[in-house]
Amino acid sequence: MSQRPREPDGGARRSPRPASGKGRTADRSRTAKPRRVPGPGRSAPAAATRGARPPAARRGGGARPPRGGAARLRLVNPRPRLRLVAVGLTLVMLVFTVRLLQVQAVDASAYADKAAVNRYITVPLAAERGTISARDGSALASTVDAHDITADPYLFSPEQTKIDDAPERAAGLLAPLLDKKPAELAEKLSRQGTRYVLLARQQTPQTWRKIKKLKARLADEAAAAPGGGKPDVLAGIYQEKHAKRVYPNKELAATVLGFVNSAGKGGAGLEAKLNGTLAGEDGKVTYAQSGGRQVPTAGVREQAAEPGSDVELTLDRDIQWSAQQAISDQVAASHADSGYVVVQDTRTGQLLAMASAPGFDPNDIRGATVDSFGSPAVQDAYEPGSTSKVMSMAAVLEEGKATPRTAVTVPNRLKRADRSFADDIDHPTWHLTLNGVLAKSSNIGTILATEQLGSTQQQANKVLHRYLRKFGIGRPTGLGFPGETDGLLAEPGKWSASQQYTIPFGQGLSLNAVQAASIYSTIANGGERIAPTLVRGTTGPDGHFRPAGAPDKRRVVSEKTAKTLARMLESVVSDMEGTGTTAKIPGYRVAGKTGTANRVDPETGRYHGYTSSFAGFAPADKPRITVYCAVQNPKKGSYFGSDVCGPVYKKVMKFSLKTLQIPPTGAEPAKLPVLAGKSRDD
C-alpha cells in the first residue's frame, strides 16, 4: 500500500474542503488542518476549480477568511490624532500672540513709521475753465489737457530710499524734462514736514509720458536688482491733471482777453474780470497710496469738480484782426508809443473790436512787459483834442444857440483870459458857418460858439459841463473792465481861466478810447447813448445759453440834433475844405472828425508830443458802424490826426462794412456850406 506524499514544508495536511463550500471560517486559536494535495490521477486545473487558493502570507498559521463571507473591519483609536491637532493649534496661537505683542508693544513706533508710507492722501481736482469765444463761436481762449508734476518728499528720505542723495538724483533726471534747475527741484524734494510739493505746473501730456516711461524703467531695474539693492528714486513722483489755458489766435484781442496766471486765476483783462464765471468750482479726490502708487483696491473718495461757464463776446474776430493789423502797422510806421482802435455797433452798443498796439502773446507772457498786460483802450486817459468838438457843437445846437449855417467870424488870434488862442495854422480872418467851424476844426470858432451857451462865461461853462457828462465824460463806460479809467472832468466851478476856453476844443479834460467811440455812436444812434458791451452771454455747465442783461440807455440830445450833427460831420470828410478827406470811402457817405491834441507825458506830467485821432461812423445817413482811432506820440512823419489816423479809420471802416455786408444807401451826400454866405454848390 503506497503512502501519500507529505507537504513540501513538512507541515500537517489541511482537511478537505466541505462539499457544500459554505460556512467555512478561520479559527485562529486552532492549528490548521493539512491540505490534501492532488493525486497522480488529478490534474492541477481540476484541483484549482475545486477551491485551491493562491499562496498567502500566514499569520501564526491562521486560516483564510471564508469565501463569500464579509470581512470584519476594526476601528482605530482616534485619541492620539486629536491630541496631535490640539497641540498644533496651541502652538500656532502662541506664535500669533507673541507676534501681536511684539507689533503692538515692543516695536510699535517702528511699525508706525513704516505705516506712514501707506496712507490716504487728498489731491485737488481742477475744474475745467470755460471757453471765451467771439460772436461767431470761434474760440479766443480755450483749455487743453495738462499735468502738474508733484512729489511726496517723504518718499525721497534716506529711510525710504536707503541712499542719502535721492533728491539730487531725482532732480538730475527730471530737470531736463521739466526745464527746471536741478538745485530748485532738489530743494523741493528735500523738504521736511510735508507730503506734497509742486514741481512744475501745466506740463504737456508728452512731458508726463516721458516721466512715466522713465519711472517704469527705474522701477523695473530696482525690482530686477539682486536683493532689491538698486533704489527707485522716482517712486514719489506723481501728476495731477491741471488744464492749460491756450489762446489759438495768439496776440489777437490779447489786451481784451488778458491771461491766466500760474495759479490758474485770471491775471488781467476779461480773464480777471470774469474769473468767477470762467473758473468753476474745484473738486478733490482722496485715495490710498503705497510706495508712491495708488492702491486700486483701497477705494477712492471723489468730489467732482464743476466746470466753468463759457463766455461769448461781442467781438467779431475778423474785424478785430483788421483793427489790430491796422493800428499795429501805424504805430510801427509812426514810431509811436502806442495806439488803439475801437469798433462799435451803433444800434446795440456792442463792441466789435477793441485793438491795441503794442500787444503780447498770452500763451507766453515771459517776454511781455507789465505795462502791456492791460487794455489801453479803457485804461489810458488822455486829452482828446478836436474829436471832442462834436460835443460842444451838440450843446450849441441842442440849446438852439445856432444852426449849421450860422455865420462865425474867426480871427487868426483870439485873446481870452491870460493867453491868446490860435488854430493849428496861421490864417487870415475866416468867415465860416458853424458847419465850417467843425469842418475846418477851428479852435477859435469853437470858443466863440460855446460862449453863446450862457449870458456869462460861468453859465456857459455849466451848460457845457452838463452835456459833457451826458455824453459819458468823467463816468464809467459801463464795461466794468479791470483798471478802467473814468477820465477827468472837473466841476465847472473849478475850471481854470484857460480851461474854460480849452475844454470846448478838447484840451483840459481827458477820456479813454471806448468813451471817445461812444460819443460818436451816440450821435449815430439818434442822440441816445447805449452803454458799450463786450459780453453777449454765457453758457453754463447745463448747456443753456443765458444772454447778458440789456445795456443802460439814456437820451443825450434830440434825434433832430443828432441828424444835424451827422450831416456836419459828413462835411469834414466830403468837403474839400474839411480836414478829414483822407477817410473817404468810394460809394459810401462817411461822417468823421480829426483830432490833434497836445499830449501829457505820464512820466513828467507836462505836455510833450501829440495825440493823433480820428472818429466817425458810416453810412452817414443810416449809421451802422463807429470806428475810433488814436495814436500816442507819433515821432516819425506827420502828427496830424488826418494823416496818422485817417488812413487807419478808412481801412478798418471799409473792412467792417464789407464783413458785415452793409451796402451803400445810394442817397446823395449832404450839402452844408462851410464858408459863410456861400452854399455847398458854390
Beta strands, then each sheet from edge to edge (+ up, - down):
strand 1: 119-125
strand 2: 132-133
strand 3: 139-144
strand 4: 147-151
strand 5: 197-203
strand 6: 237-241
strand 7: 244-246
strand 8: 259-260
strand 9: 266-268
strand 10: 283-290
strand 11: 293-294
strand 12: 300-303
strand 13: 310-313
strand 14: 338-345
strand 15: 351-357
strand 16: 407-410
strand 17: 413-416
strand 18: 419-422
strand 19: 430-433
strand 20: 528-530
strand 21: 535-539
strand 22: 545-547
strand 23: 553-555
strand 24: 591-600
strand 25: 607-618
strand 26: 625-632
sheet 1: 1+ 10- 11+
sheet 2: 1+ 10- 12+
sheet 3: 7+ 3- 2+ 13+ 21- 22+
sheet 4: 5+ 4- 6+
sheet 5: 8+ 9-
sheet 6: 15+ 14- 26+ 25- 24+
sheet 7: 16+ 19-
sheet 8: 17+ 18-
sheet 9: 20+ 23-
end
